[in-house]
């Protein structure tokens, strides 16, 4: 039976509502063991630190799965070097490296064995008479000793019948001679027959060996220094290493000492540039003179602007790059300004100055040899009695008994010193009579061991070699034969056998030789190789009479007494344009036959016939090209753009072939919106030249650059360049143009050839000869026209120069470009913002652009395949005509059958052909 429990509850009445409670709205964990409790009534409460003590460490959990590799961390610091490992096996030998520079010359080797005896040399000069007081004919071979002893006045004569020399009487006076021009010969004299007057004449000193300056003469050798790196445009000092393997040059353009190597000692034609020394501006900006201590450890120079003698020490002998410490002496202490040339006594105790203004030689003593700090003035020697010119240089013979000066007029004056090295004992003895090959000779160096003198030209940037010995005939040379290696025959030569005239000889008179005549590099006093008799003459010559440009000619003709440039009596004709080579044939009273502008492809043979190989000369040398455009640019850009980032109108880009700006400007720039290109700033000694990527080869073309210049502020060092024939940055041609602020050409203009990075001058200042002038901010054109491999250079329509450029890459891809400022050759030039290019155009020539002259034979017969033509034109062999062959008139055409029968073919007015026996 279930039990039920019932609870009874009595519910009371509802109580009153209590007050609103306060609850927790939020809590904040401060992560330090404390909490803040925020209540609903806006109050809060922060607990104390509830952090309990550290619990016991739990058991190590199971390792988790390997995570992905994180990114590479930064490299830590270098750890300590480990222990050196074992040496590895030797690797294979690498390729042979480039040959290093030649080291200094080693000490002399051991004396070698004596060589074989050389061939017999020429007979020397007659020596003084020996002592014959005890000699007799018994001492001589092939002498007939059966006769009595010779008496006074007798001589030995050879008798071929018995092969013996015998004493015979000779006439001891002129009484027995009727065809002489003298009455009493002096002791030691001889008589020589002169065929010009059929007389025997006194031959004393007929051939005289000159050793003083009066016999110095240019020997034909020279060396031009104006190459890249070696250029010194104002060389004023020259010196040689004693063994002749090094040449040194100083000057006022670069103010450095230049060093050259001679592969053959004392032969300047084998010179090559080696290096240059440091700047000498601490001494002066106008350097002249040059002297080296004999061991090459000191060098002496002059600063004629600051009036100083400078002494530099070389840490490595004869190596100018090691020139270091400088000490100097001020010549104004002794009243001398502008010291220009110097020399030293070999022991370094005496120094000599050529004083340009004072026209004196000053002598100084150094109490300590080769120490300029111990220098003191000793004495001076006045040379104004011998020359009224400024004195450029002074040199002494190695023994101090001869002093030689050179004046501003390029003359040498020699003095003998009775006391060696004491100029107060000097006496004038001789002066030079030879003219220099170029003016502005400033210094010289004497090589006594080889009878040579080397002179240096400020005007030509060239060293010339003189010979100190020459053979001089004052009245003509009448001999059986002569061989003159170097020398002068000033009176002519009459030779009975053969005549051999060597390099450097000058014959001011004529030559008559019944035997052979061999001439090596011979010129006469007018610069010609000549052979003449009476009024007939043959010449091969070079002259500079036309615009200063060398021309060459071969001339055969007669009656050459006229001195005019235009002759019609068989002599030469000066061409109207420079640079021509001419062959002319003529005779008295006849007109000239001449062929101009010969090239290596042409030949002229004159022997009653004239044969010419090669193209006919283009009659119009200023044609306008109308063919394919190779390259064009009008320099169009919206904003300023560096030329290297510009694209030409023809779609070509630009790259540099010369840039010495160091990447810091100035920059050749295409100026936005102007249609012009130029430098963005004017900077001294810096510049750029660019070439277009357009190339061509094997075609004739015309290049036209349109340019202009604001003449304000322009001077002779500001240049604009026109590049052509550009193969690469080391091989190209450059026409540099330079204007004065007056609008006249400046001498720094020139045509330059760059080969393997080295520049050389082809033509200097080609513009000044044409009296050109320009106006400021006016457009002009430079035109270079390549026609039949010959170049014609125009300024507007004025022909500046024409000729064949040796080494021009006609058959090799080459381009053209523009430049402003400095250049690879004759550098130190300035870029200027006032030069602007307006456009460049290069077009090919086509055949229709040219006109050719008519060629004809006025009289006689012309043969092809035969030397004896019997008709106006006779051809032996086959002929071919590409085009029409027209026969005018009614005579018809005669054909010969294989059997020899001749047929005439004629045509009537209706075109009908008729054949009949001829």
C-alpha positions in Angstrom: 0.0 0.0 0.0 1.6 3.3 -1.1 2.5 5.9 1.3 1.7 9.5 0.4 3.3 12.5 2.1 1.6 15.8 1.8 3.2 19.1 2.9 1.0 22.0 3.5 2.5 25.6 3.2 0.7 28.8 4.0 1.8 31.7 1.7 2.1 35.0 3.4 1.5 38.4 1.9 4.0 40.2 -0.6 6.7 42.1 1.2 8.0 45.6 0.3 10.4 46.0 -2.6 14.1 46.0 -1.5 16.8 48.5 -2.5 18.5 48.0 -5.9 21.6 45.8 -5.6 25.1 46.5 -6.8 26.5 44.0 -9.3 29.9 43.4 -11.0 30.0 44.8 -14.5 33.6 43.8 -15.5 36.9 42.7 -14.3 40.4 43.5 -15.6 43.4 41.1 -15.2 46.6 43.0 -14.9 48.7 40.0 -15.6 50.7 40.6 -12.4 48.5 38.6 -10.0 46.0 41.5 -9.4 42.5 42.2 -10.7 40.3 45.2 -10.8 36.6 44.8 -10.4 34.2 47.4 -11.8 30.8 47.6 -10.2 27.5 48.8 -11.6 27.4 51.8 -9.4 30.6 53.1 -11.0 32.9 52.0 -8.2 35.9 49.7 -8.6 38.1 47.6 -6.5 41.6 46.2 -7.1 42.6 43.1 -5.4 45.9 42.2 -3.8 48.3 39.9 -5.6 46.6 36.5 -5.8 49.7 34.8 -7.4 50.3 31.6 -5.5 53.7 29.9 -5.0 55.4 28.2 -8.0 54.0 24.8 -8.5 55.9 21.6 -9.0 57.2 21.2 -12.6 55.0 19.0 -14.6 56.1 15.9 -16.6 57.9 16.6 -20.0 55.3 16.5 -22.7 55.6 14.6 -25.9 57.7 16.5 -28.6 55.6 18.1 -31.2 55.9 17.7 -35.0 58.9 19.5 -36.7 57.8 22.9 -38.0 58.7 24.4 -41.3 62.2 26.0 -41.7 62.2 29.7 -41.1 63.9 32.3 -43.3 67.7 32.6 -43.4 68.9 34.8 -40.5 71.5 37.5 -40.9 75.1 36.4 -41.1 76.8 36.4 -37.8 80.2 37.9 -37.1 83.4 36.3 -38.5 84.5 33.4 -36.2 88.1 32.8 -35.3 90.3 31.4 -38.1 90.5 27.6 -38.0 93.6 25.5 -37.9 95.5 25.5 -41.2 94.6 22.5 -43.3 97.0 20.4 -45.3 98.3 21.9 -48.5 96.3 20.7 -51.5 97.7 19.3 -54.7 99.3 21.8 -57.1 96.9 22.9 -59.7 97.5 23.0 -63.5 99.7 25.9 -64.8 97.6 28.8 -66.0 98.0 30.4 -69.5 101.0 32.6 -70.2 100.4 36.1 -69.0 101.0 39.2 -71.1 104.7 40.3 -71.4 105.5 42.9 -68.8 107.1 46.2 -69.5 110.8 46.1 -70.4 112.9 46.4 -67.2 115.9 48.7 -66.8 119.0 47.8 -68.7 121.2 45.3 -66.9 124.9 45.7 -66.3 127.2 45.1 -69.4 127.8 41.4 -70.1 131.1 39.7 -70.3 133.2 40.8 -73.3 132.4 38.5 -76.2 134.9 37.0 -78.6 136.4 39.2 -81.2 134.3 39.1 -84.3 135.5 38.5 -87.8 137.4 41.3 -89.5 135.0 43.6 -91.4 135.4 44.6 -95.0 138.1 47.2 -95.9 136.9 50.7 -95.1 137.4 53.7 -97.3 140.8 55.2 -97.3 141.3 57.8 -94.6 142.6 61.3 -94.9 146.3 61.8 -95.7 148.3 61.6 -92.5 151.4 63.8 -91.7 154.7 62.8 -93.4 156.8 60.3 -91.5 160.5 60.3 -90.8 162.2 59.0 -94.0 165.7 60.2 -93.1 167.0 56.6 -92.8 164.9 54.9 -95.5 166.1 53.9 -98.9 164.7 52.2 -102.0 166.3 49.0 -100.8 163.4 48.9 -98.2 160.7 48.9 -100.9 159.2 46.0 -102.9 158.9 46.1 -106.7 161.5 48.9 -106.9 164.4 48.6 -109.3 167.3 48.8 -106.9 169.9 48.3 -109.6 169.9 52.0 -110.4 171.7 54.5 -108.4 170.2 56.2 -105.4 167.5 58.8 -106.3 168.5 62.5 -106.3 166.7 65.5 -105.0 163.5 66.3 -106.9 163.1 62.8 -108.3 160.1 60.5 -107.7 159.3 56.8 -108.2 157.3 56.1 -111.3 155.9 52.7 -112.2 157.0 51.1 -115.5 154.5 48.4 -116.5 156.9 46.8 -119.1 159.1 45.3 -116.3 156.7 45.8 -113.4 159.1 48.0 -111.4 159.1 51.4 -109.8 162.1 53.6 -110.8 163.4 57.0 -109.7 162.8 59.6 -112.5 163.2 63.3 -112.8 160.1 65.5 -112.5 159.6 69.2 -113.4 159.7 71.0 -110.0 158.1 74.2 -111.2 155.3 75.4 -113.5 157.6 76.5 -116.1 156.9 73.6 -118.3 153.1 73.9 -118.0 151.1 76.3 -120.2 147.5 75.5 -119.3 147.5 76.5 -115.6 145.7 79.3 -113.8 148.3 79.7 -111.0 152.0 80.7 -111.0 153.4 79.4 -107.8 152.0 76.4 -105.9 152.4 76.1 -102.2 154.0 73.2 -100.5 151.8 70.1 -100.4 149.4 71.4 -103.1 148.4 69.5 -106.2 146.9 70.4 -109.6 143.5 69.2 -110.7 142.2 69.6 -114.2 139.0 71.7 -114.6 137.3 70.8 -117.9 135.1 74.0 -117.7 138.0 76.2 -118.6 140.5 73.5 -119.8 143.0 74.5 -117.1 144.9 72.9 -114.3 144.0 74.6 -111.0 145.1 74.7 -107.4 143.2 71.9 -105.6 144.2 72.9 -102.0 141.3 72.1 -99.6 139.2 70.9 -102.6 137.4 68.6 -100.2 137.2 70.0 -96.7 135.8 68.1 -93.7 133.8 70.7 -91.7 133.5 70.1 -87.9 132.3 73.5 -86.6 128.8 74.8 -86.9 129.4 76.2 -90.4 129.3 72.6 -91.6 126.1 71.6 -89.7 123.4 70.5 -92.0 120.0 68.8 -91.8 120.4 65.1 -92.6 116.8 64.3 -93.5 115.7 62.4 -90.4 112.9 63.7 -88.1 110.4 62.6 -85.5 107.0 64.1 -85.0 105.8 64.1 -81.4 102.2 65.1 -81.8 100.6 61.7 -81.0 98.1 60.9 -78.4 99.6 61.0 -74.9 102.9 62.3 -76.2 101.8 65.6 -77.6 103.7 68.7 -76.5 102.6 71.5 -78.7 105.3 73.9 -77.4 108.5 71.8 -77.0 111.3 74.0 -75.7 113.9 71.6 -74.3 115.6 68.3 -75.5 118.0 65.9 -73.9 119.2 62.3 -74.4 120.3 59.4 -72.2 124.1 58.9 -72.8 123.5 55.6 -74.6 121.0 57.1 -77.0 118.1 54.8 -76.1 116.0 57.5 -74.3 115.0 61.0 -75.5 113.4 63.6 -73.2 111.4 66.7 -74.1 110.1 69.6 -72.0 107.7 72.3 -73.0 105.3 75.0 -71.9 102.0 73.5 -73.2 101.8 70.4 -70.9 104.5 71.6 -68.4 105.8 68.1 -68.0 108.9 66.1 -69.1 108.0 63.6 -71.9 110.0 60.4 -72.2 110.6 58.5 -75.5 112.3 55.2 -76.2 114.6 54.7 -79.3 114.6 51.1 -80.4 117.8 51.9 -82.3 120.1 54.1 -80.3 120.4 57.7 -81.6 118.0 57.0 -84.5 115.1 59.4 -83.8 113.0 57.7 -86.5 112.7 54.7 -84.1 111.3 56.8 -81.3 108.1 55.9 -79.4 106.4 57.6 -76.5 106.9 55.9 -73.1 105.5 58.1 -70.4 105.4 61.6 -68.9 106.5 63.1 -65.6 104.4 64.9 -63.0 103.1 68.4 -63.5 105.8 71.1 -63.2 103.4 73.9 -62.3 105.0 74.2 -58.8 108.1 75.4 -60.7 106.4 77.4 -63.5 103.7 77.3 -66.1 106.3 78.1 -68.8 108.9 75.4 -68.9 112.0 75.4 -71.1 115.5 74.0 -71.2 116.5 70.5 -70.1 119.5 68.8 -68.6 120.0 65.4 -66.8 122.8 64.4 -64.5 124.8 61.6 -66.2 123.5 58.9 -63.9 119.8 60.0 -64.5 119.0 60.8 -60.9 118.6 64.6 -61.3 117.0 66.8 -63.9 117.3 70.5 -64.4 114.7 72.8 -66.0 113.9 76.4 -66.4 110.7 78.4 -65.6 111.0 81.4 -67.7 107.8 82.9 -66.4 108.9 82.9 -62.8 112.6 83.3 -63.7 113.7 80.1 -61.9 116.2 77.3 -62.3 114.6 74.1 -61.0 116.3 70.9 -59.8 114.3 67.7 -59.4 115.4 64.4 -58.0 114.4 61.0 -59.6 114.0 58.1 -57.3 114.5 55.7 -60.2 117.3 56.8 -62.7 116.0 58.0 -66.1 112.4 57.3 -65.1 110.6 60.7 -65.3 107.5 59.4 -63.6 109.6 59.3 -60.4 110.5 63.0 -60.4 110.0 64.1 -56.8 111.4 66.8 -54.6 112.0 70.3 -56.1 114.4 73.0 -55.1 115.0 76.1 -57.2 117.0 79.3 -57.6 115.6 82.7 -58.6 117.7 84.3 -61.5 116.3 87.7 -60.8 118.8 87.7 -57.9 121.4 88.4 -60.5 119.2 90.6 -62.7 118.2 87.9 -65.3 114.7 87.5 -66.5 113.4 84.9 -68.9 116.1 82.3 -68.6 115.5 80.1 -71.7 118.3 77.5 -72.2 120.8 75.8 -69.9 123.7 73.4 -69.8 125.9 72.0 -67.0 129.5 70.9 -66.7 129.5 67.1 -66.5 130.8 67.1 -62.9 127.9 69.3 -61.8 130.0 72.2 -60.5 129.2 74.8 -63.2 125.8 75.8 -64.7 125.3 78.0 -67.7 122.2 80.0 -68.7 121.1 81.4 -72.1 119.3 84.6 -71.0 116.7 85.4 -73.6 116.2 89.0 -72.7 119.7 90.0 -71.8 121.3 88.2 -74.9 124.0 86.9 -72.6 125.4 83.6 -71.3 125.6 83.6 -67.5 127.9 81.2 -65.6 127.2 79.9 -62.1 129.2 77.8 -59.7 127.8 75.1 -57.3 130.0 74.6 -54.3 128.4 71.2 -53.8 128.1 69.4 -57.2 124.5 69.0 -58.5 123.1 70.9 -55.5 121.3 74.1 -56.6 121.0 75.3 -53.1 124.8 76.0 -53.2 124.7 78.0 -56.5 126.2 81.4 -56.9 126.7 83.7 -59.9 130.3 83.8 -61.3 130.4 85.7 -64.6 128.6 86.5 -67.9 129.5 86.7 -71.6 127.8 89.1 -74.0 126.9 87.6 -77.4 125.4 90.8 -78.9 128.4 91.3 -81.1 127.5 88.2 -83.0 123.7 88.3 -83.0 121.0 91.0 -82.3 118.4 88.3 -81.7 117.2 86.8 -78.4 119.3 83.8 -77.2 117.3 80.5 -77.0 119.8 77.9 -76.0 123.5 77.2 -75.0 125.4 73.9 -75.1 129.1 73.0 -74.5 131.4 70.4 -76.0 132.2 67.6 -73.6 135.7 69.0 -72.9 134.5 72.5 -72.3 136.6 74.1 -75.0 133.7 74.9 -77.4 130.5 76.8 -76.5 127.6 77.0 -79.0 124.5 79.2 -78.7 121.4 79.4 -80.8 119.5 82.6 -81.3 115.8 83.3 -82.1 116.6 83.4 -85.8 117.6 79.7 -85.7 121.3 80.4 -86.2 124.1 78.7 -84.4 127.2 80.6 -83.1 130.4 78.9 -82.0 133.0 80.1 -79.5 136.4 78.6 -78.6 137.3 78.7 -74.9 141.1 79.0 -74.3 140.4 77.9 -70.7 137.9 75.0 -70.6 134.5 75.9 -69.0 135.5 79.6 -68.5 133.2 81.7 -70.7 135.3 84.8 -70.0 138.0 83.2 -72.4 135.5 82.6 -75.2 136.3 83.8 -78.7 133.8 83.8 -81.6 134.9 81.3 -84.4 132.0 80.4 -86.7 128.3 80.6 -87.3 125.8 78.3 -89.1 124.9 78.7 -92.7 122.3 75.9 -93.0 118.6 76.8 -92.9 116.5 74.7 -90.5 113.7 72.5 -91.9 111.2 74.4 -89.8 111.1 77.7 -87.9 110.8 78.2 -84.2 113.8 76.0 -83.3 114.2 76.4 -79.5 116.8 73.9 -78.2 119.4 71.4 -79.4 121.5 68.5 -78.1 125.0 67.6 -79.3 125.9 63.9 -79.7 129.6 64.1 -80.3 130.1 60.3 -80.6 128.1 60.2 -83.7 128.7 63.6 -85.3 125.0 64.5 -84.8 123.0 67.4 -83.4 119.3 67.1 -82.6 117.2 70.2 -82.7 113.6 70.6 -81.5 111.0 72.8 -83.2 108.3 74.6 -81.2 106.6 75.4 -84.6 106.4 71.9 -85.9 106.4 69.8 -82.7 109.2 67.8 -84.3 112.8 66.8 -83.6 115.3 67.0 -86.5 118.7 65.4 -86.9 121.6 67.5 -88.1 125.0 66.2 -89.2 128.0 68.0 -87.8 130.3 67.0 -90.7 129.9 67.8 -94.4 132.0 67.6 -97.5 132.2 70.9 -99.2 133.6 71.6 -102.6 134.1 75.3 -103.2 134.7 75.2 -107.0 133.5 71.8 -108.2 134.7 68.3 -107.8 136.6 66.7 -110.7 137.4 63.1 -109.8 137.2 59.6 -111.2 134.5 58.6 -108.8 133.1 59.7 -105.4 130.9 58.2 -102.7 129.6 60.8 -100.2 127.5 59.4 -97.4 126.4 62.7 -96.0 127.5 66.1 -97.0 127.3 69.1 -99.4 128.6 69.6 -102.9 128.1 73.4 -103.1 129.9 73.9 -106.4 128.7 71.0 -108.4 130.4 67.7 -109.3 132.1 66.6 -112.6 132.6 62.9 -112.3 134.5 60.8 -114.7 133.2 57.4 -113.6 130.4 56.9 -111.1 128.7 59.1 -108.5 127.0 57.8 -105.4 125.3 60.5 -103.3 124.0 59.2 -100.0 121.1 60.2 -97.8 121.1 63.8 -96.6 123.4 65.2 -99.3 122.6 68.5 -100.9 123.9 69.6 -104.3 123.5 73.2 -104.9 125.2 73.1 -108.3 124.9 70.6 -111.1 126.1 67.0 -111.7 127.8 65.8 -114.8 128.6 62.1 -114.8 129.9 59.9 -117.7 129.3 56.8 -115.6 126.4 55.8 -113.3 124.5 58.1 -111.0 123.0 56.7 -107.8 121.0 59.0 -105.6 119.6 58.2 -102.2 117.2 60.7 -100.7 119.0 63.5 -102.5 117.6 67.0 -102.8 119.0 70.2 -104.2 118.7 73.6 -102.5 115.2 74.0 -103.9 113.9 70.7 -102.6 114.0 68.9 -105.9 115.7 65.8 -107.3 117.1 67.1 -110.5 119.1 66.1 -113.5 119.8 68.9 -116.0 121.9 69.8 -118.9 121.8 73.3 -120.5 118.2 74.3 -120.5 116.7 70.7 -120.5 115.6 69.4 -117.1 113.9 66.5 -115.3 112.6 67.0 -111.8 110.8 65.1 -109.1 109.7 67.5 -106.4 107.4 68.4 -103.5 106.3 72.0 -102.9 104.0 73.8 -100.5 103.2 76.8 -102.6 99.4 76.2 -102.8 97.6 77.0 -99.6 100.5 75.5 -97.6 99.6 72.0 -98.7 102.1 69.6 -100.1 101.9 68.9 -103.8 104.0 66.5 -105.8 105.1 66.6 -109.5 107.2 64.9 -112.0 108.4 67.3 -114.8 110.2 66.8 -118.0 110.8 69.9 -120.1 113.1 72.6 -121.2 113.8 76.4 -121.1 113.2 76.7 -117.4 114.3 80.3 -117.0 110.9 81.7 -116.2 110.0 82.0 -112.5 106.2 82.3 -112.9 103.9 79.7 -111.4 102.0 79.2 -114.6 104.4 78.3 -117.5 103.7 76.8 -120.9 107.2 76.0 -121.9 107.5 72.6 -120.5 107.7 73.3 -116.8 105.2 72.6 -114.0 101.8 74.1 -113.5 100.6 74.8 -110.0 97.1 73.4 -109.6 94.2 75.5 -108.6 93.5 73.3 -105.6 96.0 72.0 -103.0 97.1 68.4 -102.6 97.5 67.5 -106.3 100.1 65.2 -107.9 101.0 66.2 -111.4 103.0 64.7 -114.3 103.8 67.1 -117.1 105.6 66.7 -120.3 106.6 69.5 -122.6 109.3 71.3 -124.5 110.2 74.9 -125.3 107.3 76.7 -127.0 104.8 73.9 -126.6 101.8 73.6 -124.4 101.8 71.5 -121.3 100.5 67.9 -121.2 99.4 67.2 -117.6 97.5 64.6 -115.7 96.3 65.5 -112.2 95.2 63.7 -109.1 97.0 60.4 -109.6 96.2 57.6 -107.2 97.7 54.2 -106.5 95.3 52.8 -109.1 96.7 55.0 -111.9 99.8 54.8 -114.0 101.3 57.3 -116.5 103.9 56.1 -119.0 105.3 58.6 -121.5 107.2 57.3 -124.5 105.3 58.8 -127.4 102.2 57.2 -125.9 100.2 58.0 -122.8 98.7 55.1 -120.9 96.2 55.7 -118.0 94.7 53.0 -115.8 91.8 53.8 -113.4 88.6 55.9 -113.4 88.4 59.2 -115.2 88.5 62.2 -113.0 85.0 63.5 -112.0 84.6 66.9 -113.6 82.3 68.2 -110.9 83.9 67.8 -107.5 81.0 69.4 -105.7 78.1 67.2 -106.7 74.9 67.0 -104.6 74.1 63.4 -103.5 70.5 62.3 -104.3 70.7 58.6 -103.5 69.7 56.6 -100.4 69.8 58.4 -97.1 72.3 56.6 -94.8 71.8 58.8 -91.7 69.9 62.0 -90.8 69.1 63.9 -87.7 67.4 67.3 -87.0 67.8 66.9 -83.2 64.2 66.9 -82.3 63.2 66.3 -78.7 60.4 67.7 -76.5 62.7 68.2 -73.6 66.4 68.3 -73.0 67.8 64.8 -73.7 71.4 63.6 -73.5 72.7 62.7 -77.0 73.4 59.1 -75.8 69.7 58.7 -75.1 68.5 60.3 -78.3 67.4 58.5 -81.5 68.0 60.2 -84.8 65.4 60.9 -87.5 66.7 57.9 -89.4 66.2 55.7 -86.3 69.9 55.4 -85.2 71.3 55.8 -81.8 74.6 57.4 -80.6 77.6 56.2 -78.6 80.8 57.9 -77.4 84.1 57.5 -79.2 85.8 60.2 -77.0 84.8 61.3 -73.5 87.1 62.9 -70.9 84.4 64.5 -68.8 84.7 61.8 -66.1 80.9 61.2 -66.1 80.4 64.6 -64.4 79.6 66.7 -67.4 79.5 68.7 -69.5 77.3 66.6 -71.8 76.3 66.8 -75.4 72.6 67.4 -75.2 69.7 67.7 -77.6 67.9 70.8 -76.4 64.1 70.3 -76.2 62.0 72.3 -78.7 65.1 74.0 -80.3 66.1 71.5 -83.0 69.7 71.9 -81.8 72.4 69.8 -80.1 75.3 71.2 -78.1 77.1 71.2 -74.8 75.0 71.9 -71.7 77.9 73.8 -70.1 81.3 75.3 -70.9 84.2 73.5 -69.2 87.9 73.7 -69.9 89.9 70.6 -70.9 86.8 68.5 -71.3 84.7 67.3 -74.3 82.7 64.5 -75.9 82.4 63.1 -79.4 79.6 60.7 -80.4 79.2 58.4 -83.5 75.8 57.4 -85.0 75.0 53.7 -85.2 74.4 54.2 -89.0 77.3 52.6 -91.0 78.1 52.1 -94.7 80.9 50.7 -96.8 81.9 50.5 -100.4 79.9 53.5 -101.6 80.5 57.1 -102.4 78.5 59.6 -100.3 78.0 63.2 -99.1 78.0 64.2 -95.4 76.6 67.6 -94.5 76.7 69.0 -91.0 74.7 72.2 -90.4 76.1 74.2 -87.5 76.3 77.7 -86.0 78.2 79.5 -83.3 77.5 82.5 -81.0 81.0 84.2 -81.3 80.6 86.0 -78.0 83.2 84.7 -75.6 84.6 82.2 -78.1 88.4 81.8 -78.2 91.0 79.6 -79.9 90.6 76.7 -77.5 86.9 76.1 -78.1 86.4 73.4 -80.7 83.5 71.8 -82.7 84.2 68.4 -84.3 82.9 66.5 -87.3 83.7 62.8 -87.1 83.7 60.5 -90.2 85.2 57.2 -91.2 84.5 55.9 -87.7 85.3 52.2 -87.4 85.4 52.2 -83.6 86.5 54.5 -80.7 90.1 53.9 -81.5 90.0 54.3 -85.3 88.4 57.3 -87.0 88.9 60.7 -88.7 88.1 64.0 -87.1 87.7 67.5 -88.6 88.1 70.0 -85.8 87.0 73.6 -86.4 87.9 76.5 -84.3 86.9 80.2 -84.6 88.1 83.4 -83.0 85.6 85.8 -81.5 86.1 88.0 -84.6 84.8 85.3 -86.9 88.1 84.3 -88.4 89.6 80.8 -88.3 92.0 79.8 -85.5 95.1 77.7 -85.9 93.8 75.0 -83.7 91.6 73.8 -86.5 93.0 70.6 -88.1 92.2 67.3 -89.8 93.1 64.4 -87.6 93.5 60.7 -88.1 93.1 58.4 -85.0 94.7 54.9 -85.4 94.7 52.4 -82.5 93.8 55.2 -80.1 96.7 57.5 -81.2 96.0 60.7 -83.0 98.1 62.4 -85.7 97.7 65.6 -87.7 96.9 65.2 -91.4 96.5 68.9 -92.1 97.0 71.8 -89.8 94.7 74.8 -89.9 93.2 74.1 -93.4 90.7 76.9 -93.0 92.9 80.0 -92.5 94.3 79.8 -96.1 91.0 80.6 -97.6 90.3 83.9 -95.9 87.0 82.6 -94.5 84.9 84.7 -92.1 81.6 83.8 -90.4 78.9 85.8 -88.6 77.6 85.1 -85.2 74.5 82.9 -84.9 74.4 82.2 -88.6 74.0 78.7 -90.0 76.9 77.2 -92.1 77.6 73.8 -93.6 80.6 71.5 -93.4 80.4 69.1 -96.3 82.6 66.0 -96.8 82.2 64.4 -100.2 83.7 61.0 -100.9 84.0 60.6 -104.6 86.0 57.8 -106.3 87.8 57.2 -102.9 88.9 60.9 -102.8 87.7 63.3 -100.2 86.6 66.9 -100.8 86.0 69.1 -97.8 83.9 72.2 -98.1 82.8 75.0 -95.8 79.6 76.0 -97.5 80.7 76.0 -101.1 84.4 76.9 -100.5 86.7 73.9 -101.1 89.0 73.7 -98.1 90.9 70.5 -99.0 90.9 67.6 -101.3 92.9 64.4 -101.4 93.2 60.7 -100.7 93.2 59.9 -97.0 95.6 57.0 -96.3 94.0 54.2 -94.4 90.4 55.4 -94.9 88.1 52.4 -94.3 86.2 52.7 -97.6 85.5 49.0 -97.8 84.9 48.6 -94.1 81.7 49.5 -92.2 82.2 53.0 -90.8 80.0 55.8 -89.5 79.9 59.5 -88.7 79.1 61.7 -85.7 79.5 65.0 -83.9 81.6 66.4 -81.0 82.5 69.5 -79.0 85.4 70.4 -76.8 88.5 68.4 -76.0 89.9 65.8 -78.4 92.3 62.8 -78.5 95.1 64.7 -80.3 96.5 68.1 -79.4 94.3 68.1 -76.3 93.7 70.6 -73.5 90.8 72.1 -75.5 87.5 73.5 -74.2 83.8 72.7 -74.7 81.6 75.7 -75.1 77.8 76.1 -75.0 78.0 78.6 -78.0 78.6 75.9 -80.6 75.4 74.2 -81.9 74.5 71.5 -84.4 71.3 72.1 -86.4 71.3 68.9 -88.5 73.3 66.1 -90.0 72.6 64.4 -93.3 74.5 61.5 -95.1 73.4 60.3 -98.5 74.8 58.0 -101.1 75.8 59.2 -104.5 74.3 57.7 -107.6 75.7 57.7 -111.1 73.4 60.5 -112.3 74.9 62.9 -109.6 78.2 63.1 -111.5 79.5 64.5 -114.8 82.6 63.2 -116.4 84.9 65.1 -118.8 85.2 64.1 -122.5 88.3 62.2 -123.5 89.5 62.2 -127.1 92.4 61.8 -129.5 92.5 64.7 -131.9 94.9 63.2 -134.5 96.5 59.9 -135.3 95.4 56.3 -134.8 94.4 54.4 -131.7 95.1 50.7 -131.4 93.8 48.0 -129.1 95.8 44.8 -129.3 98.2 46.3 -131.8 101.1 48.8 -131.6 100.8 49.7 -135.3 97.2 50.8 -135.9 96.5 51.8 -139.5 93.0 53.2 -138.9 91.5 55.8 -136.5 90.5 52.8 -134.3 92.0 49.3 -134.9 91.2 46.4 -132.6 93.0 43.1 -132.8 90.8 40.6 -131.0 87.2 40.5 -129.8 85.2 43.5 -128.9 82.0 43.8 -126.8 79.5 46.7 -126.7 76.9 46.9 -124.0 74.4 49.3 -125.6 74.0 50.5 -129.2 76.8 50.7 -131.7 76.0 53.4 -134.3 77.6 53.8 -137.7 76.8 57.3 -139.2 77.0 58.1 -142.9 76.4 56.0 -146.0 79.6 54.0 -146.1 78.1 51.0 -144.4 79.7 48.3 -142.4 82.4 46.0 -143.9 82.6 42.4 -142.6 85.2 39.9 -143.6 84.3 36.2 -144.1 86.4 33.4 -142.6 87.8 32.9 -146.2 88.9 36.5 -146.4 86.2 37.9 -148.6 85.1 41.4 -147.6 81.4 42.3 -147.8 79.8 45.7 -147.3 76.4 46.0 -145.7 74.4 49.2 -146.3 70.8 50.3 -145.4 68.4 52.5 -147.3 65.9 55.0 -146.0 63.2 52.2 -145.8 65.4 50.1 -143.6 66.3 47.6 -146.3 69.7 45.9 -146.0 71.9 45.4 -149.1 75.0 43.2 -149.1 77.8 43.6 -151.8 81.4 42.8 -152.2 83.5 45.5 -150.8 
